[in-house]
Amino acid sequence: MYGPGDLEGHLGKDGRYYVLDTARLFPPHPPVAGVPGCFLYRLFRGEFVQAYALPLSSDAFSAFQTGPDVELHNREVRDAYAHLLATTVPALAAALDARHAQLRPPNTFDVAAELHAAGVNLRLLAQVRVLIR
């Protein structure tokens, strides 16, 4: 089973198994200069991770990674983030443009659900908006 280095599994007194510390289950976006610890909470969405061609390390950019593949895992996550911005976000914007052309008032749809279904974090909404006509 793959997951972050601080993921824990426990057998409870009730005989059931519990998984704890799942906050970093998904891999992080690359760190942002001047935002300490952002790799702990700026994470890829599950929809993106599932659709992406390569598996990504939940421990990228953290002290939990060790061994010869540290830089490889960090580079794979950087590449995935570049793919998110260069491919996924523009594709989502184009799909929203096409969908908007078909909507009639009242044109209601859940923007958050649309972004999440495409694997795009709400934090990137402004980048999507820039690409919409």
C-alpha positions in Angstrom: 0.0 0.0 0.0 1.3 3.4 -0.9 0.8 6.5 1.1 2.5 9.3 3.1 5.2 8.4 5.6 3.1 9.5 8.5 0.0 7.4 7.7 -0.9 5.1 10.6 -3.0 2.0 10.9 -4.2 0.8 14.3 -6.2 -2.1 15.6 -8.8 -0.7 17.9 -10.0 -2.2 21.2 -13.2 -3.0 19.4 -11.3 -5.3 17.0 -11.8 -3.0 14.0 -8.9 -1.4 12.0 -8.5 2.3 11.8 -6.4 4.4 9.4 -5.2 7.8 10.9 -3.2 10.8 9.7 -4.6 10.7 6.1 -4.4 14.5 5.7 -1.4 14.1 3.3 -2.8 11.2 1.4 -2.7 13.1 -1.9 0.6 14.4 -3.3 1.5 18.1 -2.8 1.7 20.8 -5.3 5.3 22.1 -5.5 6.2 24.5 -2.7 5.7 28.2 -3.1 8.6 30.5 -2.1 7.7 32.5 1.0 4.9 30.1 2.0 6.4 27.8 4.6 5.0 24.3 4.9 2.5 24.7 2.0 3.4 21.2 0.7 1.4 20.0 3.7 -1.9 21.5 2.6 -1.7 22.5 -1.1 -2.5 19.0 -2.5 -3.5 17.6 -5.8 -7.2 16.6 -6.0 -7.9 12.9 -6.2 -9.6 13.3 -9.6 -6.4 14.6 -11.0 -4.2 12.0 -9.4 -6.5 9.2 -10.7 -6.4 10.6 -14.3 -2.7 11.4 -14.4 -0.5 9.0 -16.2 2.1 8.4 -13.5 1.8 7.6 -9.8 2.9 10.6 -7.6 4.5 10.5 -4.2 2.6 11.8 -1.2 5.9 12.5 0.4 7.3 14.8 -2.3 9.1 17.8 -0.9 8.9 16.5 2.6 11.5 15.1 5.1 9.7 11.8 5.0 11.3 10.9 1.6 14.6 9.1 1.7 16.6 7.1 -0.7 17.9 7.5 -4.3 14.5 8.6 -5.8 13.9 11.8 -3.8 14.7 14.1 -6.7 12.8 11.9 -9.1 9.6 12.1 -7.0 9.9 15.8 -6.7 10.5 16.2 -10.4 7.5 14.0 -11.2 5.3 16.2 -9.0 6.6 19.4 -10.6 5.9 17.9 -14.0 2.4 16.9 -12.9 1.7 20.4 -11.7 3.0 21.8 -15.0 0.6 19.4 -16.7 -2.3 20.6 -14.5 -1.6 24.2 -15.4 -0.8 23.7 -19.1 -3.2 21.0 -20.1 -5.9 20.3 -17.5 -6.8 24.0 -16.7 -7.0 25.0 -20.4 -9.1 22.0 -21.2 -11.5 22.8 -18.4 -11.8 26.4 -19.5 -12.6 25.3 -23.1 -15.2 22.9 -21.8 -16.8 25.6 -19.6 -16.8 28.0 -22.6 -18.6 25.4 -24.7 -21.0 24.6 -22.0 -21.8 28.3 -21.4 -22.7 28.7 -25.0 -25.4 26.1 -24.6 -26.8 27.4 -21.4 -30.0 29.5 -21.3 -31.0 31.7 -18.4 -31.0 31.0 -15.6 -27.6 29.5 -16.3 -26.9 27.7 -13.1 -24.3 25.1 -12.5 -22.0 24.4 -9.7 -18.6 25.9 -10.5 -16.9 24.1 -7.6 -18.2 20.8 -8.7 -17.1 21.4 -12.3 -13.5 22.3 -11.2 -13.3 19.4 -8.8 -14.6 16.9 -11.3 -11.8 18.0 -13.7 -9.2 17.6 -10.9 -8.7 21.3 -10.5 -8.4 23.0 -7.1 -10.7 26.0 -6.4 -7.4 27.8 -5.6 -6.8 27.8 -9.4 -10.2 29.4 -10.3 -8.6 32.7 -11.3 -6.3 30.8 -13.8 -9.4 29.1 -15.2 -11.3 32.4 -15.5 -8.4 34.1 -17.4 -8.8 31.4 -20.1 -12.6 31.7 -20.5 -14.0 34.1 -23.1 
